[in-house]
Amino acid sequence: MEWYWWLLIIIVIIGVFNHYQTKWKRERLMEKYGDESLVDQLMKGIFWQGQPEGQLLDSLGKPLDIDQKVLKTKTKEVWKYNKTGKNRYALKITLENGEVIGWDKK
C-alpha cells in the first residue's frame, strides 16, 4: 500500500476521533448543566464576567499557570492561557473568590 493511503487513513481516524471527542464533551456538559445555551457558549470557549471557575475550566480548560493571592476577605487568582514567551501570555483571566471579574487579552 502506498504511503499516501496510510496518510489518508490516519487523517480519517483523527477526524473521527475529534468528532466523537467533541460529541462526548457536549454530552457531559449537558448532563452537568442541562442548559443548551450555556453548553453552546462553553463549547465555543466563551467566558464572561461573573462566570464561576468550574464553567471557565469547562470552557477553556486548565490554565498553563496561575498566580494566587490570598487576602483577609478574598482570594484573587490570575489564570494564564496562550503562552507567547517566557512568562508572557496572550490571555490572563482574573478571578476573585472563584468568579471571573475581568481579563486582559492581547
C-alpha positions in Angstrom: 0.0 0.0 0.0 1.3 3.4 -1.0 2.3 5.9 1.8 -0.5 8.4 0.8 -3.2 5.8 1.5 -1.8 5.4 5.0 -1.8 9.1 5.4 -5.4 9.3 4.3 -6.4 6.5 6.8 -4.6 8.4 9.6 -6.3 11.6 8.7 -9.8 9.9 8.7 -9.1 8.2 12.0 -8.1 11.6 13.6 -11.2 13.3 12.2 -13.5 10.6 13.6 -11.8 10.7 17.0 -12.1 14.5 17.1 -15.8 14.3 16.2 -16.6 11.8 19.0 -14.4 13.7 21.5 -16.5 16.8 20.8 -19.7 14.9 21.0 -18.7 13.3 24.3 -17.7 16.7 25.8 -21.1 18.2 24.8 -23.0 15.2 26.3 -21.0 15.5 29.5 -21.7 19.3 29.8 -25.4 18.8 29.1 -25.6 16.2 31.9 -23.7 18.6 34.2 -25.6 21.9 33.4 -28.8 20.9 31.5 -28.8 24.2 29.7 -28.2 24.0 25.9 -27.5 27.8 25.6 -24.8 27.6 28.3 -23.3 24.5 26.8 -23.1 26.2 23.4 -21.1 29.0 25.0 -18.8 26.7 26.8 -18.2 24.6 23.7 -17.2 27.8 21.8 -14.7 28.7 24.5 -16.6 31.8 25.6 -16.0 33.4 29.0 -17.7 36.2 30.8 -17.7 38.4 33.9 -19.3 36.6 36.8 -18.6 33.1 35.4 -17.8 30.5 38.0 -14.4 28.9 37.8 -15.9 25.5 37.1 -17.5 26.8 34.0 -14.3 28.6 33.0 -12.5 25.3 33.2 -15.2 23.6 31.1 -14.9 26.5 28.5 -11.1 27.0 28.2 -9.6 24.1 30.1 -6.8 24.2 32.7 -4.7 27.3 32.6 -1.0 27.0 31.9 -0.2 29.0 35.0 -2.0 30.5 38.0 -0.9 33.4 40.2 -2.7 33.4 43.5 -3.1 36.0 46.3 -4.9 35.2 49.5 -6.1 38.2 51.3 -8.2 38.6 54.5 -11.6 38.8 52.8 -11.0 37.3 49.4 -8.9 35.1 47.2 -7.6 36.6 43.9 -6.2 34.4 41.1 -4.9 35.2 37.6 -5.3 32.3 35.2 -2.9 32.4 32.2 -3.6 31.0 28.8 -1.9 31.0 25.4 1.8 31.3 26.2 3.7 33.7 23.9 7.1 33.8 25.5 8.9 33.4 28.8 6.3 34.3 31.4 4.2 36.0 28.7 0.6 35.1 28.0 -1.9 36.3 25.4 -4.8 35.8 27.8 -5.0 36.4 31.5 -8.3 36.0 33.3 -8.7 37.4 36.9 -10.9 35.5 39.3 -12.0 36.7 42.7 -13.4 34.2 45.2 -13.9 31.7 42.3 -15.7 34.1 39.8 -14.3 35.8 36.7 -14.1 39.6 37.4 -12.0 40.6 34.3 -9.4 39.7 31.8 -6.5 41.0 29.7 -6.4 39.7 26.1 -3.6 40.7 23.8 
